[in-house]
Amino acid sequence: MNQDQPLSRREFVKLLGAVSLSYIAAANHLKTGRGGNPRQSSEKPNVLMLVFDTLSARHMSLHGYPRATTPNLARFAERAFVYHNHYAAGNFTSPGTASLLTGVYPWQHRAVNLNGIVSQTYIDQNIFSLVNASYHTAAYTHNPLAALFLNQFAEHIDQYHAMRELSLAGEVYSDRVGKSQFPVAFWSETMLRGTDHFLPASLLVSTLEKGIQNLRVRGIESSLREKYPRGIPYNYKGMHLLLEDAMDWIRGQVLAYPQPYLAYYHLWPPHDPYLPSADYIDIFNDGMKWPEKAENFFSLHEPGATINQSRQQYDEYLAYVDFEFGRLVGMLERGGALDNTMLVVTSDHGELFERGLLGHLNSTLYQDLLRVPLLISLPKQAGRQDIYTPTSCIDLLPTILQITGEVVPDYIQGEVLPGFGIATRAAEPGVYAMEAKLSSKQDATRTCTLVMIKDRYKLIRYSGYESELEDELYDIENDPEEMENLANIKRSLSAEMAAELEARLEHDLGG
């Protein structure tokens, strides 16, 4: 098998029987620093971060999903730290990405609303500002919501690439303005045009320019119809983009950056609409049956057939993403770009196909929405380490800082990930998440859904909704589908976790 080529599904099935789950500790390539923490033994490693938007760990064959959606990620995992119970801090881009980049929970950074931005404090307290003194920093995103944060942090980003650099057609007007004006321009454009996918450009540009954009889109769609029969992928602002173009572009960028660099790439797929290339359409026509779950207060009553079809299309899109990831890794290996590079693969949140709900812009925080992948491969890592301790996206920032030899500020709420710090984190701290897009930025916890995960249990609390909703408690180890609410069965545990959650909020919010 050619190791430089992405793994096909057939090759993956054959490989499963032969792969050993043992690993050679990546710590062999590190030396121990003060307090037993690992430090790079030579020059500082590069850091390459790939964030695939809306990637649910529960849909990855790497994590036991019955469809072979991620054979190339599974192969990559054989030389990585694999976190099996890793959680986003929110269920959509704004809170999830902001927590990933700042190392604090949503109630702290306050980017809780759609089109939200972080509070003023974190403009100078984020991953880019913390490494900028010793690292060349670069960033790009397909996602306009993530672009709001990158523009906030732009003073600390040496090479900030505008969204339009990888757009086949379509443009966000705010992408043209100065970085300091981006949020205001973005919000103004959103108010004027909404989120209509099919507007080719802002209402603020000329009729002639819109006509040119329309012609360009039609021309591209015609030329690519055979390869993308369902349509060319696009983000919710109508910018058409191809993941394969992004992967080729990333390869060229990382080979050219000054070293050491920290590069953050936030890619749209597998976010909806689910539009894979023709090779992946209908590969999962398997008649798979999924558990039927009762609808809840937030249900939009989507029919079961619609949910199953959407799930299948998402899985197809994910398989396409996995292939392109494998192709990128092969290109980087051939170019020597991974010889001294720490490669991080994760997501900002997941996707839901159950309880009469589709997507992620609802007020629930079930596992498909929160449990996301995290794989970290160190330079020259030769083996695999599987970690099952619950971890949070806010733990990634302090881990990167430690590995790169940077200072971890006291304000960061995350802890160094297991495998890179002490063997067992103090008292196995809880992992938290919040959904609060209906609350104001100033009072982020008035109307919200809160989650606390500790050991094998997960508590969901609802606050401020028009109906008084009961707590939900799940044993996510024995009941990963969250079918049996234990809140009234394990009352003392539910009350204990609720008290700990409230205490955490009171501590962080100052009373």
Phi, psi and omega in degrees: 000134178282115185289345181276351183258143177298148186279130175282166179297320180296317179296324181295317180299319178295321184292328185304324182287341186254343187284133173271143180272003177286162180214159172261125187303130179295342179297344176299336182263008179237157171249155184275130179256198183302135177074017178078010181275142181290144175226146178296135188282341179234233181289164180297138179283149168291157177233117178246115183251123176247115178250112177266114187296135173067038180259109181272127178299331183286354175254012183255126176300334173307325182255022173098003178296138188290340176270142183280071185275334190225056180296324181286324173294325177295321178293317177300324182299338181291354175226041185215164165278124184245118182259114188272344180230062182256140190232139169286160180269355179201177186252010171212176194301315189302301180291322183294313181290319180299320178293320178300320185273341183249341181077019178227161182283163184303323181293347179268310182278340172071014174274070189255345183262159171300136184065022181279161176232164181285158177294161188307325183305321190271001174297329178246014178226084183204176186301325183286318180293329185282341179245354190299334181293330183238356181236144166282125185250142181215152181204148174209147172217144168280341192264118181301328179293319176293329178298331177302317180289317182297325175290325174299322185267006192301332179299335182256007180250115183293321178231097176261116183267126181291154181303323185294346180299332181242019179268126174291321180198156183092149184207146171263121184305320183296343177291346182269341188275172177297154185300323182291336180267356187303309183302316181295317178296320180296311181296320179297316180296319180297320179295323183285319188248351182067214181238033179297118183298335194260001171287125186285338180198181183294155171292349183274354179261169188287160176298322179298316181294322177297319178298319178297319178297318179299316179296320180296316180298314181297321179295318180293316180299321180294318183287335184250010185299322181292321181283327181235075185296335178275349182124160180281134179305144178210155175269178189287353173264008175084014178274119180279138186208152177238131181296324180296326175295318180298319180295317177297319180295316179301315178306311181297322181294310186291333176287339183260342183296146168298148180250149357284150178235156167238116182241129181245118179238119182249106189258142186294308181296146008267030174304149178293156001287145185276097188232076179283170173290166186301330182299338187250358179287129177069020178285347181243039173281071190247000181065023182301138178256142181239153181302136176275126183241140181295142176290153180239191184304326186269002186301142173256009172060037175295134180297150180302321180296320178295317179298315181294321178294318179295320177300315180298317180293323175297315180298322177296317180296321179296320177297322175297316178299316180300318178299314182293326175298313179300322178294319178298313181300319178299317179296317181295321178296315181297327180273000181074013185287345180259002184299325178228045184230131172272118182255123182245130178238126181202191178214166180270336179184176181251205184218146187244137177221069183191168174055033181075015184238147174229145174089212183218357182268054174238188184254020179259162180224052178282171190302320181299334180274327188260326185279115185236161179284153165214117175234132179232120177246123180273161177306131176063018177297133187251349185218184188244144171229121178263129183234126186251356176299135175300131180226163184239157176300335180286350178279344184290318182300307179298331178292315178298319180297319180293314182297325182272001177078019179268164180283136175264109183295153181294332185290340182294130183272342179283165177239156177301134185297146172305140184102340181239351179230220178293153187301317179232125182288149187308116174057022181044076185300154178290160175246138188234158173207159182212141171240120186211036185292344178272354178269163174280159178300323183287327182237069192292344184253013181291304175243111187198164169245128183241146179230141168230129177242126180216126185055239183261001186249149180228123178255132174243126178239141180245136183222132170084006179279164186295334174250145178281114185258138181283154174297154173237134179230127182232143170270092190285351174282314181268343182225066184295340178276356179055057182264330186245110178283118184262007187302324180269354178263315177254066186298317183294319178295317179299316179294321179296315179292323178297319179295320179294322177296313179297320179296321179297315179297316180298319179297312185289327184263007174075040175110000000 
